[in-house]
Amino acid sequence: MKTNRRPAWMAAYLTGAICFTATAATVQPSWDLPPSQLKEGVFWQEHWYEREPVPGTTRRLRINAPETSLGRFGDRTEARENGLMIIEVNENLFQITGAELYAELWGGHPGTANKRVSINGRSTYQLPRFGTEDGHCTFSYPVVKLPVTDLVNGRNAVQWAVDLGTTFWGHAMVDQACLRLALTNGHPRLLEQGLESFSARLIARPNETATSEGINLVLDVGESLRGRIESVAFQGWYFGYDDNGDLRQRDWHGFTHDRRPAAHLGTAEGGSVAINWDTHLLPAQKGVAARALVRFKDAPGLVYLTPAVTDLVIPDRERAVVHLHETFDAPVPFWSRAGNRKTCTIVLDVDPARIEEAELQVTTWTGGAGGVKEYFTINGVHHPVAEGHSHDRQFNRMPIDPKILKKGINTIELLSDTEHHGIEILHPGPALMIRVRR
């Protein structure tokens, strides 16, 4: 005989043994808030999309425009996918103070338009425009804030959709997706984990010596709970290269790659709760901030997002200056295949003899170079920014020999001769971070 039992938290709730208290935050919790609004620490529970094995498909969820079914690619396996994912959320929604959808999204074939997502058939949201509609190659990490009423306790239907736009095949892919839920104070999961009293904040101190520049970041947390911490990922708010493709240079930098933090300030593990943020290749600036994402042992998907530590400064240097030099003539799309060479330039206004250090920053999609060995060159010198053909996003921070640079026009060339996907340079294109002697 099958017996239906109430979960322990529900029985306790109905008998009055526990109550759920909303957090005191005056702003709806979100990972995307600016530092000035991250004044309180918040526990989040992540619920990631787990793709069921589908014969003939990859780990990625594909999204197709309606025309695909009867178009020239209608017989391909990819055309069979309908953009629907189910994310399991077993939560009492009365205990949730905020919700958002996060995704790792290959922007689609350049020209794909009207990217959108609906939740349980209740609300439809337009995804931010990051350049795909304008013909650029993109990879983005959209955050969609949701009312809790969009969700259900159980299987949530997340329907992605796109339109054909101006491209040959309206198509995009979701590598990973997650429903993130902000938990109430006194949430039963925190009680079960012994984390109901957990609180932490960042302490930031300048770390300036004769040989290094940086900011020392330490998680201030009680010794009794430090042993529960599995890892601490540090994230910075500053002006720099747009590594996550959201078209903002001053924001929270970094993203996830297959759910793991990438392009962030660093991760402390193995009992450590501190890192040194090396700032020697960032422009001098004020209004810098940092925060930490704390994960716990034996608590999958549970994350504590600390308040932001604000008003940090990367000071002016007496003997050097750092500038970000971008390209302003990137081809649209910046995509090479079948021997179609693509070129852009970066203009430098300094004598290379004064350059102390140079770094290339660029994001690519590794669709394969075919038989071309030197597929990405700066002034004729190859730099391996898109190795292999794994069809994956690759973010590069690569040292550049100042001797190959020129005052004036520096030429970047991309070439792939494969008949298949080829190599994409993702929007906003390559840039050089240059440190110059005064």
HELIX and SHEET records of a PDB file:
HELIX    1   1 ALA A    8  LEU A   14  1                                   7    
HELIX    2   2 PRO A   35  GLN A   37  5                                   3    
HELIX    3   3 PRO A   66  LEU A   70  5                                   5    
HELIX    4   4 THR A   77  ARG A   80  5                                   4    
HELIX    5   5 LEU A   93  GLN A   95  5                                   3    
HELIX    6   6 THR A  132  ASP A  134  5                                   3    
HELIX    7   7 VAL A  148  ASP A  150  5                                   3    
HELIX    8   8 PRO A  188  GLN A  193  1                                   6    
HELIX    9   9 GLU A  223  ARG A  226  1                                   4    
HELIX   10  10 PRO A  352  ARG A  354  5                                   3    
HELIX   11  11 PRO A  402  ILE A  404  5                                   3    
SHEET    1   A 7 LEU A  61  ASN A  64  0                                        
SHEET    2   A 7 HIS A 171  LEU A 183 -1                                        
SHEET    3   A 7 VAL A  42  TRP A  48 -1                                        
SHEET    4   A 7 LEU A 302  LEU A 305 -1                                        
SHEET    5   A 7 GLN A 285  PHE A 296 -1                                        
SHEET    6   A 7 ILE A 229  PHE A 239 -1                                        
SHEET    7   A 7 ARG A 250  TRP A 252 -1                                        
SHEET    1   B 6 LEU A  61  ASN A  64  0                                        
SHEET    2   B 6 HIS A 171  LEU A 183 -1                                        
SHEET    3   B 6 VAL A  42  TRP A  48 -1                                        
SHEET    4   B 6 LEU A 302  LEU A 305 -1                                        
SHEET    5   B 6 GLN A 285  PHE A 296 -1                                        
SHEET    6   B 6 VAL A 309  ILE A 314 -1                                        
SHEET    1   C 7 LEU A  61  ASN A  64  0                                        
SHEET    2   C 7 HIS A 171  LEU A 183 -1                                        
SHEET    3   C 7 VAL A  42  TRP A  48 -1                                        
SHEET    4   C 7 LEU A 302  LEU A 305 -1                                        
SHEET    5   C 7 GLN A 285  PHE A 296 -1                                        
SHEET    6   C 7 ILE A 229  PHE A 239 -1                                        
SHEET    7   C 7 GLY A 266  GLU A 269 -1                                        
SHEET    1   D 4 LEU A  61  ASN A  64  0                                        
SHEET    2   D 4 HIS A 171  LEU A 183 -1                                        
SHEET    3   D 4 ILE A  96  TRP A 106 -1                                        
SHEET    4   D 4 PHE A 139  SER A 140 -1                                        
SHEET    1   E 4 LEU A  61  ASN A  64  0                                        
SHEET    2   E 4 HIS A 171  LEU A 183 -1                                        
SHEET    3   E 4 ILE A  96  TRP A 106 -1                                        
SHEET    4   E 4 VAL A 143  LEU A 146 -1                                        
SHEET    1   F 4 LEU A  84  VAL A  89  0                                        
SHEET    2   F 4 GLY A 154  ASP A 163 -1                                        
SHEET    3   F 4 ALA A 113  ILE A 119 -1                                        
SHEET    4   F 4 SER A 123  GLN A 126 -1                                        
SHEET    1   G 3 ALA A 200  PRO A 206  0                                        
SHEET    2   G 3 GLY A 214  VAL A 221 -1                                        
SHEET    3   G 3 ALA A 274  ASP A 278 -1                                        
SHEET    1   H 2 PHE A 255  HIS A 257  0                                        
SHEET    2   H 2 ARG A 260  ALA A 262 -1                                        
SHEET    1   I 4 ALA A 320  GLU A 326  0                                        
SHEET    2   I 4 ALA A 431  ARG A 437 -1                                        
SHEET    3   I 4 ILE A 355  GLY A 367 -1                                        
SHEET    4   I 4 ARG A 393  ILE A 400 -1                                        
SHEET    1   J 5 ALA A 320  GLU A 326  0                                        
SHEET    2   J 5 ALA A 431  ARG A 437 -1                                        
SHEET    3   J 5 ILE A 355  GLY A 367 -1                                        
SHEET    4   J 5 GLY A 422  ILE A 425 -1                                        
SHEET    5   J 5 TRP A 335  SER A 336 -1                                        
SHEET    1   K 4 LYS A 342  LEU A 348  0                                        
SHEET    2   K 4 GLY A 408  LEU A 414 -1                                        
SHEET    3   K 4 PHE A 376  ILE A 378 -1                                        
SHEET    4   K 4 VAL A 381  HIS A 382 -1                                        
END                                                                             
